[in-house]
Amino acid sequence: MTDSTTASVDLASTPNTPSGTTLATLGFAMAALGPILIIGAGLIFGLDDLGFFLIPSVLGIVGVVLSRRHGKIAKAVSIVIALLIGMLLFWTAFGLSAPSSFFDFVPAILVLPGALLALAGSIAALVARSRGSESGAGERRAGFAIVTLLGLLGGLSAVLTLTGRDTVPDSIAAAADAVVDLKDFEFDEDAYEVPAGGTVLVTNDDPFLHTFTVDELGIDVDLGPGDEKIVEIPSTVEGSGTYVIYCEPHTEDPDDPGEDDMASELTVG
């Protein structure tokens, strides 16, 4: 009789679905979907060097699987995976400031929030497993609310991306002193030359936000996906000079850009 009672108590103390599991699973799914979207955009637009994003994608999928398991080791590994994803892709959060760039904004609302949700949910599930508390309708409703909010924000971003593109009339574009094409996280030329007071036609052929930035000339122009913009070079530049032009989100050191930085040179004179 005692053994039977003990077994019943042990069975009751281990919930079928510990509290926090549903949110942890959702968080890992969000964290995996973010880099998958980036990979998809890269494949569609013919971008290179996408292998890095496979790592957090796989980690997120593994996290989804482990978050559904009941063992303490699985929960502990889930916590580690959530931390790893957050550290690998923390920079995606900067896309929150660019709702008109779908492939910047949507990963921003998925990856880091998803990693934090997965971390919190995994910790909660680990604690709930020992306490015997189960995931309930309230947690499922919270998950549904999060998915609904993400869908609305993603849809709004898609609309803004498709309708918010800037274009330049052909007559003005033809009169530009130089043309700069931003493609595959690179400037299309190693150097450009423009007269003082001249104009530059800048086009962004990537699905991500770029900037045309020259600190010394006070130039900092944002270009969303598919944007065309005319950049005016100050007429007050005295003599000739060569300056670094770079994309702010994709350059670590604008003063001394390396091979992995998105930068070029602009000679004015």
Buried (B, 14 or more C-beta within 10 A) or exposed (E): EEEEEEEEEEEEEEBEBBBBBBBBBBBBBBBBBBBBBBBBBBEEBEBEEBEEBEBBBEBBBBBBEBBBBBEEEBBBBBBBBBBBBBEBBEEBBEBBEBBBBBBBBBBBBBBBBBBBBBBBBBBBBBBBBEEBBBBEEEBEEBBEEBEEEBEEBBEBBBEBBEEBBEEBEEEEBEEBBBBBBBBBBBBBEEEBBBBBEBBBBBBBBBBBBBBBBBBEBEBEBBBBBBBBBBBEBBEEBEEEEEBBBBBBBBBEEBEEBEEEBBBBBBEBE
